[in-house]
Amino acid sequence: MKCAVFDTWVDRREGGKMHFDIVVPENTTYEKVVEFGKAYLQQKGQEGQPLNPKNCVFCHNELAGADFLNSIDEKGYHIIEMQGCE
């Protein structure tokens, strides 16, 4: 499956930044990407943090591997955690 990757940076409430990618099927609307990002932030105890075109931008398209596909089939998206997401 061809997917779109959105590079995302969010300020953490307690200081610092979270950096993660939101991977979605290629034809997903930006509104849906933001919805997925907000769901992820809520899981991480960071609900209410701003997520908008300034900190969540399209990066590139790629073919999804099996690990991504399982997550996308289950939730509609996959998150790649990079910094400050623990």
Helices and strands as residue ranges (DSSP letters): E 2-11, E 17-25, H 30-43, E 56-63, H 66-75, E 78-83
